Amino acid sequence: MQSALSSLVMAGKAWTFEPQGDVPKDKAGIGNTLVCALVTDAAKDGSTVTFDAVHLYLGRFANVEAKRSGQAPPPDPIRVVNRHEHVQRLPLSKDCTIVTYYTTGPAANEMLPFASVTPSDFARGVRDGFRGHLYWLVVDDDGTVGAIVNVYTP
């Protein structure tokens, strides 16, 4: 899992992988697939996550992509592009690491600094109002999600 999380940190300023169908499994068994995902749902028990993979552009890359598309630069340094709408559901690995900047505390949608949460807490957060948020998903070569990290957007 350490290599999966370090892959996440090294993702850089622009992420442009968006499969046209399901996220491919690594048949060679040599690595993980990093996906920027628009999460739309999660099973109540946290066993699966439902998402659509998207392109993510940050900083000057967001402006370059806007110009390439013939649109005005975004007001913030973020641009999300979904060229291939395809909703997919994947199971979470039994040791899936989930790091997010929210948790379901006593107050609804209580915002906290980045913290590790359980799959069921993650699912509760998604179902209680955090649908449509961006997350990095590390899809292991067996087709399960090995890590979920909230994409911080200022």
N, C-alpha and C positions, 0 to 999 in steps of 0.2 A: 504494500500500500504506500510505502514511503516514496517509491518512484512515481506512483500515480499522482501524489500530491505535489511532488517536485515538478512534474510535467505541467501541472496546473499553474504553479507559480511562474514557470518559464513561458507561459502562453504568449507573452508579449503584448503589444499595443493593439493588434488587430487579429481577430479570429475569423477566418473565412471558410471553415469547413462546414458545409451543410449538405448532408446526403439527400439524394432525390427520393429515397425510400427509407427502409429501416437502417439504423446505424449498423454498419457491417461488423460481423464478428471477425476477429483476427485469427484466421485459420492456421497461420504459422506459429501462433503462440508466442510471439516475440514482443508484444507490447499491449498497451491500452489505447483506447480511443477517447480523446478529449472532445466534448461536445458542449457548446453553449446552447442551453435549452430554455425555452419558454414553458415552464411547468404549468400544466392545466389541471392536474388532479393527482391524488395519491390515495392508495387503498387505506381504509380506516386503520388497519393494523400496521401500516407502514411497510407492507411487503412489496409493493410495486409503486412506480412513479409513472405518470403519463405526461408526455411532453411533445413539443415540436422543436426540432433542431433549427437554429437560426444563425445568421452571420452577425457578428458583433464587431463594430468599428469604434475605436476610441481616439480622442485627441484629433490630431491633424488628419488621421485616416478617416475619421467621420466626415470631415470637410471634403476630402478628396472623393469619397464615395458619393456624397451628396452632389458634388459638381459633376461627377461622371454620370449620375442619374438624371441630371438636368433639374435638380431641386436646390432650393436655398440651403445654405449650411445650417445645421441644427443649432438651436440656441445654447445647448449644452454640448460638451464634447463627446456625445454618445450617439451612435446610430445603429439601430437594429434593423436588419433586412431579412425578410422571410420569402425567399424566391420559390421555395418548394414546400408548400403547406402539406405536412404529413405527420399526423399525430401517431405516436407510438407508445406502447406501454412495455416497460422492462421490469424484471424483478430486481430487488436490492439483494446484494450478497449478504450473507449472515453476519459479516463483520464490517458492513458499510459504515464509513466515517461520514458524518453529516456536520458541517460547520455553517452556521448561519448567524445573521445579526438580529434575529428575532427569536422569541420563544413565546409559548403560550403561558403566561404567568397569571397572577390574580386579575390584572386588568386586561381587557380584550386587546389583542395585538400589541402587547407591551413590547417596546423596543429596548433591546439590550445590546451591549457590545458583542462582537463575534464570540460565539460559544458553541460547543459541541452539543448536539441534541440527539435524542433517541429517534428511531424511525417513526414511532407512533406520535411523538411530539411534532415532528416534521409534518406528518400527515395532517394532524390537527391544525397546525398553522396554515397549511395550504388550503384546507377545507374551510377555515374560519376567516378567510380574507386575503391570503397571500397567493391566490391563483393568479397566473399571468406574470409572475416575477421571474427574473432571469437567474439561472443557476448554472454552474459548471458541473457537468456530469462526467465522471471517469468511468467509461464502460470497459469492464475487464474483458479479456479475450474469450471468456466463456459466455458472454452476452449478459452478465449481470452488472448492476451499477455498484461499483466499489467505493465511490466517494461522491458526495454532493456538497458543493460549496456555493454559497450565495454570491452572486456577482454584485459587488458593491458599486452602486451608481449614485454619485453625489446629487 
